Structures are given as structure tokens and as C-alpha cells.
Amino acid sequence: MSDDTKADLPPDHLSVNPKSEHFDVEVLKRGVGIRFKGRERTDIEEYSISEGWVRVQAGKTVDRKGNPLTLKLSGPVEAWYEDLGDNPPVNKAD
């Protein structure tokens, strides 16, 4: 894979939680599309492509600190940058 193609792929692990070590505001500003088990999702809190899982919020339930509770779902994950148009390169597990 060329360096240009790698630059156009989102990271393997990303979180929307600012307290997470996998949080990256610059990546999130670009917009990342997620496909989980063949369906595009917009409710993903965190994902890992290589490990094959996503975290989604469990309704309106929060923990004692006010953070949303999440569920970890396993399956194939694909990610792409939404700012690259209709046919962007997709980062997925091989």
C-alpha cells in the first residue's frame, strides 16, 4: 500500500471520548464513516478494525459519573473518511 493510500485510511482504533487514548480530534473533524456487519452506523462510540468490535451507547443509561454505558459488539468493521467523496478507500481487516 502506498503512503498516499495509508494517509487516506482512518486509524485502526478510534474513540469519540476525549478521555480515551484513542481519541483524535483531527480525524474526527474529517468525518469517519463506519460499516459494522455490512450496515452503515452513525451511533458508534469507539471501534477497532483489527480486533473486530465496536462500542455503542446502551440507550440513555449512564454510570455514576454521568458517562454513557456502552455495549461491545463483535463483528467485521470497516471505516473510511467521509470527506473523500463517493468511492473512498476503506480500512478493513484482511
Backbone hydrogen bonds, N-H to C=O, Kabsch-Sander energy under -0.5 kcal/mol:
donor,donor_aa,acceptor,acceptor_aa,energy
6,K,2,S,-2.1
7,A,3,D,-2.0
8,D,4,D,-1.0
9,L,6,K,-1.4
14,L,47,Y,-1.6
15,S,22,H,-1.5
16,V,45,E,-2.6
20,S,17,N,-1.9
23,F,20,S,-1.2
24,D,15,S,-0.6
28,L,24,D,-2.2
29,K,25,V,-2.1
30,R,26,E,-1.1
31,G,27,V,-1.0
33,G,80,W,-3.2
34,I,41,R,-0.7
35,R,78,E,-2.6
36,F,39,R,-2.7
37,K,76,P,-2.3
39,R,36,F,-1.4
41,R,34,I,-2.6
45,E,55,R,-3.2
46,E,55,R,-1.2
47,Y,14,L,-2.2
48,S,53,W,-2.4
49,I,12,D,-2.7
52,G,48,S,-0.9
53,W,48,S,-1.9
54,V,73,L,-2.3
55,R,46,E,-2.8
56,V,71,L,-2.2
57,Q,43,D,-0.7
58,A,69,L,-3.2
59,G,57,Q,-1.4
61,T,58,A,-1.5
63,D,67,N,-3.0
66,G,63,D,-2.0
69,L,61,T,-2.2
71,L,56,V,-3.0
73,L,54,V,-2.8
73,L,71,L,-0.6
75,G,52,G,-2.4
78,E,35,R,-2.3
79,A,91,N,-2.2
80,W,33,G,-1.7
81,Y,8,D,-0.5
82,E,31,G,-2.4
83,D,31,G,-0.5
84,L,81,Y,-1.1
85,G,82,E,-0.9
91,N,79,A,-3.4
92,K,90,V,-0.7
93,A,77,V,-0.7
